[in-house]
Amino acid sequence: MSTVLEALELFPIRIPMRHRFRRVDHREAVVIRGPAGWGEFSPFPDYPPHVTTRWLAAALEAACSSLPEPGRAFIPINVTVPAVAPDVAARLVLESGAGTAKVKVGEPGQTMEEDEARLAAVRAAIGPEGKIRIDVNAGWDLETATLRLASYARFDLEYVEQPVKTLEEMVELKQRVSVPLAADELVRLRPDPLEVAAMGAADILVVKVQPLGGVARTLDIAARARIPVVVSSALETSVGIYSGLLVASLLPELRYACGLGTVSLIEGDPTRSPLVSMNGMLEVRRPEPDPDLLRRWRPDRDRAAEMLRKVRNAAEVLT
Ligand SMILES: [Mg+2]
């Protein structure tokens, strides 16, 4: 595997986030140039090599193998609303022009009142026809989830993403509430991503290309899931977002807006024409990194060395 890496060009980048998200305030990625194009390796800093190896497989697929041609030309996407104040949440929704909003709730350190104020602001901004989904990132226990989802019914939620942590809790919660449940963390953290669907623990699967190990594998999982999927990002730059767009463009049915409009949460991008949505739509195109921007976002030496070390560690597991 090290010989495979030697044949590639690796560019570490580190870009500030506009809003703190998933408890990170900078997004770090190694963009990789190979014979077939550019790939992105951007696991979150705390992930161990046996996890990041799938992220690397996705990056190498994009850099070294020929990806399929896109299907659809445009993909509907949701605006992502981090755990921000109500006025900021409303502004994000209005500026996006999107008809679907995904709102973070249940963030550690935030109260139920803060979540409700954010949801009320988003509902007012998006209007009665707009769709609102929430993402809890497994932040609730079963009792909290039951109570809050009963209370949040007034916001007319499209679905709730990963309200509780375990498969068993998801199965139990599904009996208790009527809002559809989507599995996210459970899909990518279990050895078999389809177990969640097979166990009846979710109505919807959130699929992400890097955590699942590439475009081909994600399309395969979507085809075998037997429940609808929502293609989402892992907060990639435009290089990685393209792979998600490609998957969404090739799904036989696309029932839900995708969570791929996250480039706008990052202060910058390695490409000159980032994949930023217009009125809730993203064009399926593959922008290339720009040498000046790769230099601009290059982290200091120690950080760059550490990021490259993570690529090598993941590559070792891959062999
Ligand atoms: Mg999620």
Residues whose N, C-alpha, C, O or C-beta is under 5 A from the ligand:
A	BS01	MG	D135 E161 D184
